[in-house]
Amino acid sequence: MKTLVVAPTPFFSNRGTHIRILEEALALEKMGHDITIATYHIGQDIDRQFNTHIDVRRIRRWLFWYKKIEAGPDWQKIFLDLMLIRKVFNLARKKHPQIIHGHLHEGVLIGWVVKYCLFWRKIKLVADLHGSLTNEMISHNYLSGGWLKKIFRYLENFINNLGDAIITSSDENTGQIRKMLPQRKVTTVLDGVNMDYYSASSDKDGLRSALMFPDDKIIATYTGALIFNKGVDYLWGAIRKVIESRQDIYFVIAGFPPEKARTFIDKYAYQENVRLISPLAYRELPSILRASDIGIDPKDSGTLQASGKILQYMGAGLPIVCFDRTNNRQYLGDLGCYASEISDRGLAREIERVADNLAFHQRNSLEIMKMAEKYSWSASAEKIDAVYHDLLVR
């Protein structure tokens, strides 16, 4: 089956959205799909890091000054997306895909335009929604309320209805779409984890030494985007509260962009308490997590996004401190370490509680890793493949 993936983003970059796009494509390729990815002019070339024949096609570098790789809206993306429409149209015309797989709301809209222009080809459009467009705009402080929010909510619902099939990355997002579009079938395809990255035998002390982590402290690690809608404000507050009360916990913050994290560390002189690793390469993530003792995810439910980092923590067998969200419960069940409230205070209390009972929580390591195996990317690809075949049969 020929599939044209629309990725309106600087693919590949080392963050959650890109990991989902990449790992879905890699798993579908293993199942025999012929995958082409249309994306922006910037990003890492995946064939240098992964064993793959996926064909990544980029738009022209007319906006050569645009080099933003972190998440978040930008008005210049309007021009990039217009160029991406042209690229997707030409690829669809030449490659004859049966499926256009649009990631994010922009990718779905681009895929719909191309599908409409080539209507006689009867191409099927799959909408792969990573969260709520409106909620994400609010979380990035691009929207507050009023008529502009209503316009974006209408636009989001319009785009949600464009795909021949809808898949989401979280049950929370699925529930919202089903309320707005009760007649549409929505399939939840959770993020996955590649357990092959964690299967290598590792000496924890050796990894800590190589990474220059202190060997006499508990390592509590956050990995991922260092932006507001990932809950990092809760994280900064929690780190302050923990460090004020004790000195036996060492925090590792690994992600991008680093500016606010650096400002936070310098402002409170936390150089001896917090280690910043930026940028964080995706292939280096397993080593950092295997050298850690606790994984932290401070994301709340605001954007309706899934939390792929929790699955990475599970792959490393870490006790995981997070908020009590539907998606987190689905991954972790009773093995999650849930903060008593959605606040920096609640997060700090749970980090300290887990640190005080670390040996107890580490006994669940193998069980957590076994749970992670249920969320392999191959399982996600099987769900997507079933959606594809259902569309073509219909």
MIVOPA-232607 format. One record per residue (C-alpha): x, y, z; residue in one letter. Coordinates in pm, 1 decimal. Example, Ala and Ser with C-alpha at 12.3 -4.5 7.8 and 13.67 -1.06 7.14 Angstrom:
1230.0:-450.0:780.0:a
1367.0:-106.0:714.0:s
This chain:
0.0:0.0:0.0:m
133.2:343.2:-91.6:k
94.1:602.2:182.8:t
176.0:972.4:159.0:l
236.6:1118.7:505.7:v
190.1:1494.5:552.8:v
411.6:1629.2:832.0:a
369.5:2010.3:858.7:p
668.2:2046.8:1087.8:t
1052.4:2051.0:1066.0:p
1076.9:1671.6:1056.4:f
1280.3:1512.1:1210.4:f
1340.0:1692.5:1539.3:s
1391.0:1530.8:1877.0:n
1046.4:1581.2:2030.7:r
724.4:1392.8:2086.2:g
527.9:1489.0:1775.0:t
817.0:1387.8:1552.2:h
877.1:1064.1:1740.3:i
513.4:966.8:1677.9:r
538.4:1050.5:1307.2:i
870.0:866.2:1272.6:l
787.8:551.8:1469.9:e
445.6:510.6:1306.9:e
610.6:534.6:965.6:a
892.7:293.8:1057.2:l
645.8:37.2:1193.4:a
419.9:67.1:887.3:l
724.2:26.2:662.5:e
807.9:-299.8:842.0:k
455.1:-419.0:761.6:m
523.6:-361.8:392.0:g
384.0:-13.7:333.0:h
555.4:217.3:85.2:d
591.4:540.0:285.7:i
664.9:890.0:157.0:t
680.8:1182.7:403.3:i
626.0:1541.9:285.0:a
761.5:1799.3:527.8:t
932.7:2136.2:576.2:y
1271.8:2233.3:438.6:h
1452.2:2187.5:772.3:i
1498.2:1886.5:998.3:g
1731.2:1589.1:1045.0:q
1760.2:1324.3:774.4:d
1627.4:1003.4:928.2:i
1819.2:767.8:698.3:d
2138.7:871.9:876.8:r
2006.7:751.3:1212.4:q
1766.1:468.9:1128.1:f
1767.0:170.4:895.6:n
1487.5:279.5:662.7:t
1394.9:339.1:298.3:h
1124.4:594.7:380.7:i
1129.9:868.4:117.6:d
1138.4:1210.0:289.1:v
1058.4:1498.1:52.8:r
1103.5:1860.8:155.3:r
965.1:2190.7:31.4:i
1200.9:2441.1:-129.9:r
1412.8:2660.4:98.7:r
1247.6:2984.9:-2.4:w
1206.7:3083.2:363.9:l
1574.6:3010.3:420.3:f
1581.0:3218.6:739.3:w
1313.6:3005.3:907.8:y
1496.5:2767.3:1143.0:k
1248.2:2718.1:1426.4:k
1236.8:2352.8:1533.5:i
1059.3:2383.0:1870.8:e
684.2:2334.7:1902.8:a
440.0:2624.4:1886.3:g
253.7:2846.5:1639.3:p
430.7:3087.0:1405.0:d
268.7:3307.3:1139.7:w
542.0:3211.7:890.4:q
408.6:2856.1:893.3:k
120.9:2981.1:677.9:i
365.4:3026.5:388.7:f
540.8:2697.8:464.3:l
206.6:2515.6:461.4:d
110.1:2675.0:130.2:l
437.3:2545.9:-13.0:m
367.2:2207.6:144.2:l
30.1:2190.7:-35.7:i
216.1:2219.9:-365.5:r
468.5:1953.1:-260.1:k
196.2:1709.5:-147.3:v
-5.7:1770.1:-464.3:f
293.5:1691.4:-688.1:n
383.6:1380.9:-485.1:l
23.3:1255.3:-491.1:a
2.4:1314.1:-866.2:r
325.4:1123.6:-936.1:k
323.2:848.6:-671.8:k
-47.6:754.5:-680.2:h
-92.5:688.0:-305.6:p
-406.6:513.0:-186.7:q
-382.4:689.4:151.6:i
-289.9:1042.0:255.4:i
-204.6:1034.4:626.3:h
-223.5:1390.0:762.5:g
-56.4:1460.9:1096.7:h
-180.6:1752.0:1306.5:l
-467.9:1973.8:1198.9:h
-258.4:2153.2:937.2:e
-158.9:1822.7:780.5:g
-521.1:1710.7:763.7:v
-625.9:2035.6:595.3:l
-339.6:2008.9:344.1:i
-428.7:1646.4:272.4:g
-795.0:1737.2:219.0:w
-708.3:2013.0:-31.0:v
-494.3:1770.8:-232.5:v
-752.1:1493.0:-210.9:k
-1021.3:1734.2:-334.2:y
-805.0:1853.7:-624.2:c
-740.0:1492.1:-727.5:l
-1092.2:1371.7:-654.1:f
-1100.5:1120.8:-941.2:w
-813.8:928.2:-777.5:r
-1043.6:845.4:-480.7:k
-757.5:887.7:-232.5:i
-853.6:823.5:129.1:k
-756.5:1078.1:397.0:l
-662.3:971.3:749.8:v
-662.7:1247.7:1011.7:a
-397.7:1180.0:1278.0:d
-476.3:1431.4:1553.4:l
-218.2:1475.9:1828.9:h
-437.9:1696.0:2049.6:g
-679.2:1989.0:2042.4:s
-581.1:2271.2:1804.4:l
-763.1:2536.4:2008.0:t
-633.8:2416.6:2344.1:n
-279.8:2407.2:2212.2:e
-308.7:2763.1:2079.8:m
-430.9:2869.8:2424.3:i
-148.0:2682.9:2594.2:s
105.7:2871.9:2380.7:h
-62.9:3205.3:2475.5:n
-177.4:3270.9:2118.4:y
-544.1:3264.4:2222.5:l
-723.8:3371.7:2536.4:s
-1097.2:3377.4:2469.5:g
-1375.3:3568.4:2299.0:g
-1459.8:3561.5:1930.0:w
-1110.6:3452.1:1817.9:l
-1131.7:3140.0:2031.7:k
-1475.5:3065.0:1885.6:k
-1334.5:3095.7:1533.5:i
-1055.4:2851.2:1609.1:f
-1294.7:2610.9:1778.3:r
-1513.3:2618.1:1465.1:y
-1204.8:2568.7:1244.4:l
-1089.2:2277.5:1460.1:e
-1427.3:2103.8:1437.2:n
-1434.7:2165.7:1061.0:f
-1090.2:2006.1:1015.4:i
-1177.5:1718.0:1248.3:n
-1458.7:1628.1:1008.1:n
-1247.1:1631.3:690.3:l
-1079.8:1292.5:723.5:g
-1230.7:971.8:593.9:d
-1103.8:826.1:920.6:a
-992.4:988.6:1244.3:i
-725.8:861.4:1478.2:i
-610.2:1034.2:1797.1:t
-322.3:991.3:2037.7:s
-529.3:997.0:2358.6:s
-865.5:882.3:2491.7:d
-919.6:1236.2:2620.4:e
-902.8:1377.8:2267.2:n
-1116.0:1090.8:2133.7:t
-1383.8:1170.6:2389.8:g
-1393.4:1537.8:2294.0:q
-1421.7:1462.4:1921.6:i
-1699.2:1208.8:1979.6:r
-1896.7:1472.6:2168.7:k
-1865.8:1718.0:1879.4:m
-1898.3:1459.7:1599.3:l
-2102.7:1171.6:1743.0:p
-2162.9:1022.4:1397.5:q
-1791.7:977.7:1323.2:r
-1582.4:674.4:1409.2:k
-1272.5:773.6:1604.2:v
-988.1:531.2:1677.3:t
-742.5:592.2:1960.0:t
-388.4:497.8:1859.7:v
-177.1:561.3:2165.6:l
186.7:656.5:2141.4:d
425.3:365.5:2165.2:g
773.9:275.7:2277.9:v
1045.2:89.5:2093.0:n
1160.2:-164.1:2351.5:m
1456.1:-258.8:2132.4:d
1618.4:65.2:2248.6:y
1595.6:-53.1:2611.0:y
1678.9:-420.6:2564.9:s
2055.8:-375.2:2569.1:a
2213.7:-484.3:2893.9:s
2339.5:-184.7:3084.0:s
2544.6:-113.3:3392.0:d
2363.3:167.9:3572.3:k
2677.3:280.8:3753.5:d
2869.8:280.6:3425.4:g
2601.3:487.8:3254.2:l
2598.1:735.9:3541.8:r
2973.2:768.3:3527.5:s
2968.1:822.9:3149.7:a
2694.1:1085.6:3183.4:l
2865.1:1244.5:3487.4:m
2562.1:1201.6:3711.6:f
2637.7:1204.6:4087.0:p
2651.6:849.8:4225.8:d
2541.7:947.5:4577.6:d
2207.2:1107.4:4489.7:k
1866.2:1003.6:4361.1:i
1834.8:1103.2:3993.8:i
1491.7:1246.9:3905.9:a
1461.2:1308.6:3531.0:t
1234.0:1504.7:3299.5:y
1275.8:1460.9:2923.6:t
1088.8:1641.9:2649.0:g
999.5:1987.3:2523.5:a
1080.1:2267.5:2767.4:l
772.6:2475.8:2690.5:i
471.9:2590.3:2888.6:f
211.1:2346.2:2759.8:n
422.5:2047.4:2868.8:k
374.2:2152.8:3230.8:g
727.9:2281.6:3290.8:v
600.3:2562.5:3516.1:d
478.6:2292.1:3754.1:y
819.9:2131.0:3718.4:l
1017.4:2447.3:3801.4:w
804.1:2507.2:4111.2:g
836.3:2145.0:4221.8:a
1215.0:2148.8:4182.1:i
1238.9:2460.5:4400.1:r
1024.6:2306.9:4673.2:k
1221.9:1980.5:4674.4:v
1563.1:2150.0:4679.0:i
1453.6:2381.2:4960.4:e
1373.8:2082.7:5181.0:s
1645.2:1830.7:5092.0:r
1973.4:1781.3:4907.0:q
1967.2:1410.0:4822.0:d
1771.2:1449.3:4494.9:i
1947.0:1555.3:4175.5:y
1735.4:1671.2:3882.3:f
1814.7:1603.1:3516.4:v
1629.5:1821.2:3265.1:i
1678.2:1703.5:2906.3:a
1507.5:1873.8:2613.2:g
1467.8:2183.6:2399.4:f
1455.3:2488.5:2388.2:p
1698.9:2542.9:2674.1:p
1671.5:2918.7:2738.6:e
1410.2:2920.0:3016.8:k
1568.7:2619.6:3184.8:a
1908.0:2793.8:3185.9:r
1750.1:3110.5:3324.5:t
1581.8:2907.9:3599.3:f
1904.5:2729.1:3696.2:i
2109.4:3051.8:3697.1:d
1848.1:3254.3:3885.3:k
1843.4:3016.3:4181.3:y
2207.4:2901.4:4152.3:a
2104.9:2537.8:4106.7:y
2414.8:2433.1:3914.6:q
2494.8:2172.9:4183.8:e
2134.8:2044.5:4197.2:n
2011.9:2045.0:3836.8:v
2174.2:1918.6:3515.6:r
2050.3:2052.9:3181.8:l
2103.3:1838.8:2871.1:i
2007.5:2024.5:2554.3:s
1953.2:1933.0:2281.8:p
1846.6:1577.4:2362.9:l
1899.5:1332.1:2077.5:a
1625.6:1068.4:2053.9:y
1876.1:783.3:2032.7:r
2051.0:906.4:2350.2:e
1728.0:905.4:2551.0:l
1742.0:537.1:2663.3:p
2088.8:577.0:2817.2:s
1979.7:881.2:3017.9:i
1667.2:705.4:3144.4:l
1847.9:381.0:3232.7:r
2085.6:593.1:3444.4:a
1795.1:759.1:3629.8:s
1589.4:660.6:3935.0:d
1262.3:853.3:3883.4:i
1081.8:980.3:3572.9:g
872.2:1300.0:3593.6:i
586.3:1405.3:3367.1:d
422.9:1735.3:3473.8:p
179.8:1761.1:3180.2:k
-183.5:1826.6:3270.5:d
-488.8:1757.6:3051.7:s
-512.2:2104.2:2894.9:g
-408.6:2019.8:2538.5:t
-563.9:1668.3:2532.4:l
-228.5:1536.0:2412.6:q
-94.6:1194.4:2500.1:a
229.1:1162.2:2692.3:s
483.0:964.3:2496.9:g
753.5:1035.3:2753.6:k
569.7:817.4:3006.7:i
612.3:521.3:2773.3:l
984.6:592.8:2746.0:q
1005.9:601.1:3125.9:y
815.7:271.1:3134.3:m
1059.4:122.3:2883.9:g
1339.3:200.3:3129.5:a
1136.0:56.0:3419.7:g
1131.1:381.8:3617.5:l
880.6:477.3:3887.4:p
688.0:763.4:3726.4:i
561.4:1075.9:3902.2:v
274.8:1237.8:3711.4:c
-74.5:1382.2:3743.0:f
-384.0:1163.3:3764.5:d
-497.7:1186.3:3400.5:r
-709.5:939.6:3205.5:t
-426.7:873.1:2960.3:n
-169.2:827.8:3237.3:n
-397.4:583.9:3418.1:r
-441.1:386.2:3098.5:q
-65.1:345.9:3065.4:y
30.0:294.1:3429.5:l
-275.0:170.0:3617.5:g
-199.4:130.8:3987.0:d
176.7:143.6:3927.2:l
174.1:517.6:3860.4:g
289.9:760.9:4128.5:c
13.2:1020.8:4103.9:y
44.4:1367.1:4256.7:a
-230.0:1447.6:4506.3:s
-316.7:1768.3:4319.6:e
-234.8:1933.4:3987.1:i
15.3:2184.3:4117.7:s
387.6:2224.8:4175.8:d
326.0:2147.3:4543.8:r
150.1:1820.4:4459.1:g
429.2:1724.1:4218.1:l
700.1:1804.0:4474.0:a
530.4:1599.8:4746.0:r
504.4:1296.1:4519.0:e
868.0:1321.2:4407.2:i
975.3:1324.5:4772.5:e
740.0:1040.0:4864.1:r
880.7:821.0:4586.3:v
1237.8:913.1:4680.7:a
1171.0:812.9:5042.7:d
1037.4:473.7:4925.2:n
1261.7:424.2:4623.7:l
1354.2:61.7:4691.7:a
985.4:-30.3:4714.6:f
902.5:137.8:4384.5:h
1205.9:-6.2:4205.9:q
1078.9:-356.1:4282.7:r
803.7:-284.6:4028.0:n
1058.8:-215.3:3753.0:s
1014.6:-541.7:3562.8:l
636.4:-518.9:3584.4:e
643.6:-163.3:3447.3:i
866.4:-274.3:3157.6:m
630.8:-563.9:3084.5:k
339.3:-318.5:3072.0:m
536.5:-105.2:2826.3:a
563.7:-399.4:2587.2:e
186.2:-375.7:2527.3:k
240.8:-30.8:2376.7:y
488.4:-117.6:2105.0:s
485.6:87.2:1785.2:w
415.0:-233.0:1593.1:s
85.1:-262.6:1784.8:a
6.9:98.9:1694.0:s
89.8:27.8:1328.9:a
-145.2:-272.3:1324.9:e
-429.4:-44.5:1435.7:k
-344.0:210.7:1167.5:i
-315.0:-62.4:903.9:d
-663.2:-184.8:1001.4:a
-798.2:169.3:957.7:v
-636.7:189.0:611.9:y
-783.2:-142.3:497.9:h
-1126.0:-57.5:635.3:d
-1126.2:263.0:428.8:l
-1019.0:89.2:109.7:l
-1274.1:-190.0:153.1:v
-1550.2:62.1:209.2:r
